[in-house]
Amino acid sequence: MEGILKRGDIVTLKSGSPIMTVKYKLQDGSWKCSWFDSNNELKEGTFTEEQLIISK
C-alpha cells in the first residue's frame, strides 16, 4: 500500500480496529490517525503504512 494513503482517508488496522481517519504523515513515514472510542471520546495514534488498510 506504500504511497497510497492521504489525509482524510478512512482506514483500519489490518489486525482489526475502530474506523479511523488519517490526519497527516509524520517525517518518519508513519501516519497519525484519529477515531472515536466506545465512550465517544476522540483518540489518536501513530501507525506505519504497513499496519493500515483503506476501509471500503
Secondary structure, DSSP 4 states (H G I P E B T S, - for coil): -TT---TT-EEEETT----EEEEEE-TTS-EEEEEE-TTS-EEEEEE-GGGEEE--
